[in-house]
Amino acid sequence: MSLKHKTVSGLTWSFAGDFIEKIIVFVVGIILARLLTPREYGLVGMVTIFIVLTQPFINSGFSQALIRKQNCTKTDFSTVFYFNFLVGVVFYVLLFFAAPLISRFFKEPQLTVLTRVIGIIIIIDAATLIQTTILTKNIDFKKQTQILVISSLLSGGLGIFLAYSGFGVWSLVYKTIAQHTIRSALLWFMNRWLPARTFSKTSFKEMFGFGSNLLISAILDKVYYNIYNLIIAKFFSARELGLYSRADMFKNMASTNISNIIGRVSFPVLSNLQDDPERLSANYKKILTNTMFITFILMISIAAAAKPLILTLIGEKWADAIVYLQLLCFVGIFYPLHAMTRTLLYVYGKSRLFLNLQIVSKLLTIPAIMVGIFYGIKAMIIGMIAAGAIEYFMKAYYSGKIAGYSIKEQIKDLLPIVFLALFIGTILSLILYFMKASPVIILTLQVIMGIGLTISISHLFKIPEYIFIKSILREKLGDILNNRRNKFNQD
């Protein structure tokens, strides 16, 4: 299979998998949000802050190092596996004994037992990371998609059953553990990789040389994206954290998930073009502009439809989350941009440069945090928007120099997409402002109008990103129809 077909196939399966999985998570989340309260979501959110912070230490940049390395041996994979698992066990033990301190810090007695139970996913994920890395390196997202969908469906069903049965916050805990356990079991079963009884110090040092900078970068990244949750939980309440986390979930449906998909697929693809700078630059440009075409339109449309979206899907008791979602959408616009610049620096082995940029850019969180403590959550999110914009310009400048795609050219290519998204968002906002109807009717009309405007304007002005995405969809649909036709003829 050619690199182009691998890229298209990887993106297709990754988008399809994430889309289906997020639809499942979305529907499950809506049902659970109607059965549970913002406070119960906030309690789990408090524990999750500390679990997420362990992830960089377990990975330590080895996953990226393995993907980037051209000829990996079984010894390389086995070495990383044993290291990941050991670190996972160590951090679970630390979290277990730190649980009472976490409980006292947030003044929530329940957190001790909640932390110790849900923390088991640290070990589960540590034992699974290498399986995901192998599939990603091979650009095999079909298996990952199947596993993602099955684990989300089964764990979501369990969570709904437990919430309906009156388990409260524990329904979220058991749902999370079930999802990670099922996913891990399926990865081990479907990938069929087993570690060898070997650990190479040479291999470890080689990969850690590249991965160590990524480790520090990842720690900064996790702290950056969780420090706001920590501040809300500490200085406000579990309820406010629950409201914020629900708004963040809606934002992540478009922003973070697109970032993860693009990063997951583009890194192995662009890594294969390390020795061909022209092709690498052309592919980087194409991935960036097509990604942002989807991201800008989705995020601004969600901001415009935030009120009917929340009132329709999770109810009036979550109404205070509306303004959080509107503001967070503008934070989320920058996530895919950060993901692409990060990927390019990884491909060129500029982990030290990326680390330095991370340190400087993450210092921008300090003003946003201080504003949040003194002026509230909304002011803090506005600070996050400003920090995200500055961070993008910094990273885009250096990544653009490396790839021969300057920040001026990037902005020139992205501006038409921005104007299109703002126009669509304005029309959707006017519908909300002038139309007096139930939230479900307004939301339905906004969705229809948003899709119609995107397609018609993109077709009228022959926007390249729209044409490319349309051709990919036609190609994949043609492949599906041909496969079915051939299968029918064979039968």
Phi, psi and omega in degrees: 000133181290164181296324179298313180294324177297319180296310181298316180296317180297314179296319181297309180294322181293315177296314181298314181297312181294323180297310181295315181297320181287329175297317178298311179299320181297310181296315178300317180298321179296314180297315181295323180296331177281336181268334184247179183246161176304325180297318181294322174294323180295322178299314178294324178298325178297316179293318183300328179308313185281328178293317180299325182292343178278339187301316179300324181293324180290316180286311179057024179079000182291327179300312179294323180296320178293319180295321182287327182294132187289315184237091181271141178257169177296330177297319178301310181296318181295319179301313180294320180301310182296321179295312180304314184295317179299314180296322178300316179296316180300315183288329176294319179298317178299317180294323180301312182281340179273351185306315179298326179292319178298318179299316180290325181300316181267356182058043179231100184304328182296337189294336181299305182288324178300316180296315183293328181280306184291338180297344180299339179295341177299314180291319180301312181293324179297325180281351186251340189305318184293328178296316178295321180299316180298315180294321179293318179300324179275004183053039178258088182262355178295311179296318180298323178296313180300316181294317181300314183294314182297313182295322180291320182294312182292314181291325177297317177299319178296316181299316180296315180301315182292320179295318179295330181276000174092022181280350177059229184299333181292337176296324177289323180295309182292326176298315180296314180296318180298318181297314181292322181292313180297316179300315180297314181298318181291323178297316179294323182287316187277333182275330175061025176265137176232140181288147174276160180276066182207148176221118185258118176295324180297313179298318180299312182295320181298312183284328179291332177300321176277319188282338184299319178294323179292328177300310181296320178298317181294322178298314178300320181297313181294319177298317181301312185278353179245347181298327180292320175299319180297316180296316179297316181295322184281315189262350179240256181198168176297325179296313180297322177295322177298317178297314180297316183293326176292317177298319179296326178297315179298317178298317182293337178306325179258310192284294185297322181294321176296318178301314181296318180298309183298316179297319182294321183272317187291328183297306178295327181292309181291332177298329178288349182250019183304326184268007180227079187304323182294313179294322180297315180296318180295318180290322178298314180300316182294317180295318182298308185292321179292323177296315184286336173301314179289315186295310182302312183295317180296311186294316180290327177292319178296319178300319181291331183256014187302316184296302179296332180296309182290316182295324181286316190272320184236358169097170186298330183293347177256014186300329180293349179276351186300308182294327176298316180296316180302315180288319182296333177301324180282337170290316184294338179303326186277345185301309179297328177296316177298319182298320181289317179296322177297316180300316182296318179294325176297313183301318181276006177071022182269052183293327179293316177298317180298320178299314180299319178295322179297316182298313182295313185292324182288340174296341179291345179290335185300310177299320181297319179295315181297319177298318180297317181298320186267332187241358175107173187292320181298317178295323178296319180294323176299320175297324177296322179297313180298317180296320179296320180294315179297318180299318179299313182298322178296309184291322181295327179298311184285318179294325178295321178296320182291319185269356183072031181225086190297161180296329177296317178293321179299313181296320178299319180287330185271337184302314178302324179292320178299314181297321178298313181297318180294322178296313179297317179298322179295315179298317180294324178293323179295324176299314180296322185287318187265337185272127177256097181205176179292153181305323183293323179290316179298315180298316179300314180296320179296320179296312180298314181295319180298313179295316181298315179295318180300312182292313185293314181292317180298322179289318181297316183264007178049052179294123187304320182296320178295316180298318180295311181297321178297319180293323178295316180296319178296317180298315181292321177295320177297320178298318181296315180295320179295319179297319179292321179296316179295320179295321179295318180295323178294322180289000000 
